[in-house]
Amino acid sequence: MARLRSILLILVLALSLVPVAAQAAPPAQEAPARVRFVHASFDARSLDAYLNGILAVNDLRSVSEYMDVTPGEVTFSFRQQGADVDLATVTTTLEPEQRVSIVALGMVDALEAQAIVDDVSAPARNSTRVKAVNVAVDSEPVTITIGEQTLAEDLAFKQVSDAQVVFAGNYDVTATAADGTVLAKETGRAFGDNRAITFFLVGSASSSAYRFVIAESNVLEPDATSQFRFANMAQGIGSVSVYINKEPAPLYPEVAFGGVTNYFVTGFGTHLFEVYPVGEGPQTGAPLASASTEIEPNQSVLFVAQGTEDNVEVAAYIGDRSPLPPNSARLEVINLALGNPAIKIERMDDEAVLFDQIEPMAQATRIVPAGSYNLRFRNASTGAMMMEQSGMEAAAGSVVMLIAFDDDPSDDLINAVMVGTENVPQYAAIRWAHLNVWGPPVDIYMDDTLVAEGMVYKKVTDYELYEPKNYNLRVFDAGADPASAAPLFELSLELTGANFARTIYVYGPEDEARLQVAPDSFELLPGNLARVRFINAAVDMGVVDVVNPTDGSIVMNDLGPGQNSPNSNLPAGSYTFNFVGDVGNVASIQGLEVQAGTVYTIVLGGVYGFQPGLETFVIESTP
C-alpha cells in the first residue's frame, strides 16, 4: 500500500494552511537581555569586565547597573584593571528579556566567573524577593537566615538558593556554619517593597574572614493576570477590616457581610490575610482569623471570611484564568451555605445538570457554552428547590463566579451572589481525526511538540487549546524519530482565535491523502435539542445524500468526498440515517439514540467496492 505522501490544501473559515516554502515574513526583532556584573572575589581589587572581548565596565569594585545585551551566545570575562589578559571567562546563552548577573568569585590567582539568572518578577504586595549565593572559597555549606526565616540551608560553594519572598521591614541577615558559628551578619538590613535582592557570601575559610556583597534592583510590574479580592461571608461577625502582608494600614477598611471587594493586581508569592473587627488591627490584638496562600502566575484568588462568629476562618479559593475554547465561558461556584447540605445546580429551561454535587465549603468549576443561563439550585440529596437565579450572562471568553450562601443557617433556602466577571483569552480549539481507512498510522507534531500520537483509522483525539499563531505542522509515520525521519507531509498552520472549534481530519484514497477542516460548534444547545453533522470520508464513494427513511426527507444533499455538512440542531430521540449514492442506498446508521445536549459527528467511512467495504460510525462530544 502506498504511503501517505500528498495533501490537498483547503482554506476553511479562519484556519489557514500554507506551504512552508511560502513563509517569507522577516523575524520580529528580539527584546534585549539585561546583564550586570558583580565583584564577589575575596581578594581581587578593582576589575574590568568584558563582553565578547569589548570593555563593558571599567574599575568594577561592587555591582554594576544592568545593561542591554543582544540575546544569543555571549562570552564574558574579567581582568585586573588595565590588564589585557583574562583572569576568568564564562560563556552563556542569553534569552530575550532575561536578567543575568555575571559574577567574579574566588581568589584573584584562581578567579572564576559564573552566570546567574536573576528573578525580577514582582513579589507579593509589601514584599521583597530575596536569594543567596555562597561564593566563600573553601567554605563548608552554610545556612542563611533573614530574621527568623531560613533563606537557604546547607548552601554549598557556588550554589544559588531558591528565591523567597520576605515582607518589607528591617531584618538581621546572618550566615552561619554547620556548628552554629556566625560567619557574617548584616544588622537591621532594610527590605523595601517591590525589590529583588541577592546576598553573595564572600570569604575564605583559611582566613576566617567573611562578608556580604549585596546586589539590589527594581522588579517588573505585576502580571495583570495575578490578582486577589476579598469576600465577607462569615455569619454573625458584621463588617470587618482586612490587613495584608503586615502593611501598616488595612487594605480593605470595611467589608460588610455579603460584600465582595474589587480586585488588586499583585506579584507572585505568599500573601498573608488577617481579618479584624472594624476599627481594630494588629496594634489592638490578635485577628479574628488569618491565612497565608501562595499566588502564582495567571491565578485569581478570592479570599473569603467564612464560618460563624465562634469559628471564623479565612479560605482561599483559586480561580482558573487559563485560556478558554472559542465561544465558551468558565463558571465557578463556591458553596458557603453553612446550614445546608450539598447543592446541585441545573438549568431551569431543560433541567440539564451543570453541577451534580457541590459540598459545603467547596468550589466547583466547569466550562460552559457562552449564553444566558437561568439556574436552579437544589438540595443534592433530596432534590428540594433552594433558590432560582435567572438571566445570568456568561459571555464568550469570560469567567463568572457565583457564591452560594445563607442569611440564616436554619432556613432551607439560600442566596447566591455573582461576584463579577473577568475576561481571559480564547484559544484555538482543535481535535485530530484519522478517517482514512487505507492511511498508515501517523504521529502529528506542531512545531516540535507531539500533539497526536499513533493516529490510526477512526481514532479521534480530545480537544486541545493552542495559542493563536503560526505553527509548523509535520506528520510522520507513527513512531518515527522527527529529528532524523522525513515527514509524510509538512505544512505551515496559521491558527486564529476564531469563534468556532475545529476537527482536522485526514481522508482520501491511499495515493492521494487529503486534509480537511470541519468547523465545530460549542454554542449553547437550548431545550431538548442535540446537534448533528455528517462527514463523507469514504474512499472512492463520490457524492452522497443523507436521507431520513422515516419520512424520506433529505437531511443533507450532495455531500462530496471529504466534505462535512453544517451543524444542525434536532430534537433528542432515536434516528436512522441512510447514505444514498448514484447506485442507491450504500450505507446506513440505524437506531441512533440522540441525547439532548450532545453533539454528534456521523462519519461515512471505509471504501466502496473493496474490502473492508463502507461503514458508518459516530463521534460524540459535549459543548
C-alpha positions, 0 to 999 in steps of 0.5 A, spaced: 500 500 500 502 506 498 504 511 503 501 517 505 505 522 501 500 528 498 495 533 501 490 537 498 490 544 501 483 547 503 482 554 506 476 553 511 473 559 515 479 562 519 484 556 519 489 557 514 494 552 511 500 554 507 506 551 504 512 552 508 516 554 502 511 560 502 513 563 509 517 569 507 515 574 513 522 577 516 523 575 524 520 580 529 526 583 532 528 580 539 527 584 546 534 585 549 537 581 555 539 585 561 546 583 564 550 586 570 556 584 573 558 583 580 565 583 584 564 577 589 572 575 589 575 575 596 581 578 594 581 581 587 581 589 587 578 593 582 576 589 575 574 590 568 569 586 565 568 584 558 563 582 553 565 578 547 572 581 548 569 589 548 570 593 555 563 593 558 565 596 565 571 599 567 574 599 575 568 594 577 569 594 585 561 592 587 555 591 582 554 594 576 547 597 573 544 592 568 545 593 561 542 591 554 545 585 551 543 582 544 540 575 546 544 569 543 551 566 545 555 571 549 562 570 552 564 574 558 570 575 562 574 579 567 581 582 568 585 586 573 584 593 571 588 595 565 590 588 564 589 585 557 589 578 559 583 574 562 583 572 569 576 568 568 571 567 562 564 564 562 560 563 556 552 563 556 546 563 552 542 569 553 534 569 552 530 575 550 528 579 556 532 575 561 536 578 567 543 575 568 548 577 573 555 575 571 559 574 577 567 574 579 568 569 585 574 566 588 581 568 589 584 573 584 590 567 582 584 562 581 578 567 579 572 564 576 566 567 573 559 564 573 552 566 570 546 567 574 539 568 572 536 573 576 528 573 578 525 580 577 518 578 577 514 582 582 513 579 589 507 579 593 504 586 595 509 589 601 514 584 599 521 583 597 524 577 593 530 575 596 536 569 594 543 567 596 549 565 593 555 562 597 561 564 593 566 563 600 572 559 597 573 553 601 567 554 605 563 548 608 555 549 606 552 554 610 545 556 612 542 563 611 537 566 615 533 573 614 530 574 621 527 568 623 526 565 616 531 560 613 533 563 606 537 557 604 540 551 608 546 547 607 548 552 601 554 549 598 560 553 594 557 556 588 550 554 589 544 559 588 538 558 593 531 558 591 528 565 591 523 567 597 519 572 598 520 576 605 515 582 607 518 589 607 521 591 614 528 591 617 531 584 618 538 581 621 541 577 615 546 572 618 550 566 615 552 561 619 556 554 619 554 547 620 556 548 628 552 554 629 558 559 628 556 566 625 560 567 619 557 574 617 551 578 619 548 584 616 544 588 622 537 591 621 538 590 613 532 594 610 527 590 605 523 595 601 517 593 597 517 591 590 525 589 590 529 583 588 535 582 592 541 577 592 546 576 598 553 573 595 557 570 601 564 572 600 570 569 604 575 564 605 575 559 610 583 559 611 582 566 613 576 566 617 574 572 614 567 573 611 562 578 608 556 580 604 556 583 597 549 585 596 546 586 589 539 590 589 534 592 583 527 594 581 522 588 579 517 588 573 510 590 574 505 585 576 502 580 571 495 583 570 493 576 570 495 575 578 490 578 582 486 577 589 479 580 592 476 579 598 469 576 600 465 577 607 461 571 608 462 569 615 455 569 619 454 573 625 461 577 625 458 584 621 463 588 617 470 587 618 477 590 616 482 586 612 490 587 613 495 584 608 502 582 608 503 586 615 502 593 611 501 598 616 494 600 614 488 595 612 487 594 605 480 593 605 477 598 611 470 595 611 467 589 608 460 588 610 457 581 610 455 579 603 460 584 600 465 582 595 471 587 594 474 589 587 480 586 585 488 588 586 493 586 581 499 583 585 506 579 584 507 572 585 508 569 592 505 568 599 500 573 601 498 573 608 490 575 610 488 577 617 481 579 618 479 584 624 473 587 627 472 594 624 476 599 627 481 594 630 488 591 627 494 588 629 496 594 634 489 592 638 490 584 638 490 578 635 485 577 628 479 574 628 482 569 623 488 569 618 491 565 612 497 565 608 496 562 600 501 562 595 499 566 588 502 564 582 502 566 575 495 567 571 491 565 578 485 569 581 484 568 588 478 570 592 479 570 599 473 569 603 471 570 611 467 564 612 464 560 618 460 563 624 462 568 629 465 562 634 469 559 628 471 564 623 476 562 618 479 565 612 479 560 605 482 561 599 479 559 593 483 559 586 480 561 580 482 558 573 484 564 568 487 559 563 485 560 556 478 558 554 475 554 547 472 559 542 465 561 544 465 558 551 465 561 558 468 558 565 463 558 571 465 557 578 461 556 584 463 556 591 458 553 596 458 557 603 451 555 605 453 553 612 446 550 614 445 546 608 447 540 605 450 539 598 447 543 592 446 541 585 445 546 580 441 545 573 438 549 568 431 551 569 429 551 561 431 543 560 433 541 567 440 539 564 445 538 570 451 543 570 453 541 577 451 534 580 454 535 587 457 541 590 459 540 598 459 545 603 465 549 603 467 547 596 468 550 589 466 547 583 468 549 576 466 547 569 466 550 562 460 552 559 457 554 552 457 562 552 449 564 553 444 566 558 443 561 563 437 561 568 439 556 574 436 552 579 439 550 585 437 544 589 438 540 595 443 534 592 440 529 596 433 530 596 432 534 590 428 540 594 428 547 590 433 552 594 433 558 590 432 560 582 437 565 579 435 567 572 438 571 566 445 570 568 450 572 562 456 568 561 459 571 555 464 568 550 471 568 553 469 570 560 469 567 567 463 568 572 463 566 579 457 565 583 457 564 591 452 560 594 450 562 601 445 563 607 442 569 611 440 564 616 443 557 617 436 554 619 432 556 613 432 551 607 433 556 602 439 560 600 442 566 596 447 566 591 451 572 589 455 573 582 461 576 584 463 579 577 466 577 571 473 577 568 475 576 561 481 571 559 483 569 552 480 564 547 484 559 544 484 555 538 480 549 539 482 543 535 481 535 535 485 530 530 481 525 526 484 519 522 478 517 517 482 514 512 481 507 512 487 505 507 492 511 511 498 508 515 498 510 522 501 517 523 504 521 529 502 529 528 507 534 531 506 542 531 512 545 531 516 540 535 511 538 540 507 531 539 500 533 539 497 526 536 500 520 537 499 513 533 493 516 529 490 510 526 483 509 522 477 512 526 481 514 532 479 521 534 483 525 539 480 530 545 480 537 544 486 541 545 487 549 546 493 552 542 495 559 542 493 563 536 499 563 531 503 560 526 505 553 527 509 548 523 505 542 522 509 535 520 506 528 520 510 522 520 509 515 520 507 513 527 513 512 531 518 515 527 524 519 530 522 527 527 529 529 528 532 524 523 525 521 519 522 525 513 515 527 514 509 524 510 507 531 509 509 538 512 505 544 512 505 551 515 498 552 520 496 559 521 491 558 527 486 564 529 482 565 535 476 564 531 469 563 534 468 556 532 472 549 534 475 545 529 476 537 527 482 536 522 481 530 519 485 526 514 481 522 508 482 520 501 484 514 497 491 511 499 495 515 493 492 521 494 491 523 502 487 529 503 486 534 509 480 537 511 477 542 516 470 541 519 468 547 523 465 545 530 460 548 534 460 549 542 454 554 542 449 553 547 444 547 545 437 550 548 431 545 550 431 538 548 435 539 542 442 535 540 446 537 534 448 533 528 453 533 522 455 528 517 462 527 514 463 523 507 470 520 508 469 514 504 474 512 499 472 512 492 464 513 494 463 520 490 457 524 492 452 522 497 445 524 500 443 523 507 436 521 507 431 520 513 427 513 511 422 515 516 419 520 512 424 520 506 426 527 507 433 529 505 437 531 511 443 533 507 444 533 499 450 532 495 455 531 500 462 530 496 468 526 498 471 529 504 466 534 505 462 535 512 455 538 512 453 544 517 451 543 524 444 542 525 440 542 531 434 536 532 430 534 537 433 528 542 430 521 540 432 515 536 434 516 528 436 512 522 440 515 517 441 512 510 447 514 505 444 514 498 449 514 492 448 514 484 447 506 485 442 507 491 442 506 498 450 504 500 450 505 507 446 506 513 446 508 521 440 505 524 437 506 531 441 512 533 439 514 540 440 522 540 441 525 547 439 532 548 445 536 549 450 532 545 453 533 539 454 528 534 459 527 528 456 521 523 462 519 519 461 515 512 467 511 512 471 505 509 471 504 501 466 502 496 467 496 492 473 493 496 474 490 502 473 492 508 467 495 504 463 502 507 461 503 514 458 508 518 460 510 525 459 516 530 463 521 534 460 524 540 462 530 544 459 535 549 459 543 548 
